[in-house]
Amino acid sequence: MRRKVHGERTAHQDAWLNAWVADVELPDGQRFEQHAVKLRRPAVAATVDDRREAVGSATPAGAGAAARRRRNGPA
């Protein structure tokens, strides 16, 4: 079963990003507000230690969701 979006509203919008809040209900009936951000020109960054091993990262908005859809199908 899929999550259900009852509605969404814009929280912030400018030339660089859009932020909105969605009213979401999970299949088990739990309902909450989900906050999301879309960047107009996304970037990727990684934090590395002295051995050049990644210790953290950031990906473009939506990249994680796109990867999950490829693995699991639509949300």
C-alpha positions as CSV (number, residue, x, y, z in Angstrom):
1,M,0.0,0.0,0.0
2,R,1.2,3.5,-0.7
3,R,1.3,6.7,1.3
4,K,-1.4,9.2,0.7
5,V,-0.8,12.9,0.2
6,H,-3.9,14.9,1.4
7,G,-2.5,18.2,0.3
8,E,0.6,20.4,0.2
9,R,1.3,24.1,0.7
10,T,4.3,26.3,-0.2
11,A,6.4,27.2,2.8
12,H,9.0,29.3,0.9
13,Q,9.8,30.0,-2.7
14,D,12.5,32.1,-4.4
15,A,14.9,31.9,-7.3
16,W,17.1,29.2,-5.7
17,L,14.8,26.8,-3.9
18,N,11.2,25.8,-3.2
19,A,10.1,24.5,0.2
20,W,6.8,23.0,0.9
21,V,4.9,21.1,3.6
22,A,2.8,18.0,2.7
23,D,0.0,16.5,4.7
24,V,0.9,12.8,4.5
25,E,-0.8,9.6,5.7
26,L,1.0,6.3,5.9
27,P,-0.7,2.9,5.2
28,D,-0.9,2.2,8.9
29,G,-3.0,5.4,9.4
30,Q,-0.3,7.6,10.9
31,R,-0.6,11.1,9.6
32,F,2.0,13.9,9.8
33,E,3.5,16.9,8.0
34,Q,6.4,16.1,5.7
35,H,8.8,19.0,4.8
36,A,10.5,19.0,1.4
37,V,13.0,21.2,-0.4
38,K,13.8,21.4,-4.1
39,L,16.8,23.3,-5.3
40,R,16.8,24.9,-8.7
41,R,20.5,24.1,-9.3
42,P,21.3,21.1,-7.0
43,A,24.9,20.3,-6.0
44,V,26.6,17.3,-4.5
45,A,29.1,17.5,-1.6
46,A,31.0,15.0,0.5
47,T,33.0,15.3,3.7
48,V,36.2,13.3,3.8
49,D,38.7,12.5,6.6
50,D,42.5,12.6,6.4
51,R,42.5,9.3,4.6
52,R,40.1,10.7,2.0
53,E,37.3,8.3,3.2
54,A,33.8,9.7,3.0
55,V,32.3,10.5,6.4
56,G,29.2,12.4,5.2
57,S,27.5,13.5,2.0
58,A,24.7,15.5,0.6
59,T,22.9,14.9,-2.6
60,P,20.6,16.9,-4.8
61,A,17.0,17.1,-3.7
62,G,15.0,14.2,-5.0
63,A,18.1,12.1,-5.8
64,G,17.4,9.7,-2.9
65,A,13.8,9.4,-3.8
66,A,14.7,8.7,-7.4
67,A,17.1,6.0,-6.4
68,R,14.5,4.4,-4.1
69,R,11.9,4.4,-7.0
70,R,14.4,2.6,-9.2
71,R,15.0,0.0,-6.5
72,N,11.5,-0.3,-5.0
73,G,9.0,1.1,-7.5
74,P,6.8,4.2,-6.8
75,A,6.3,5.3,-3.2
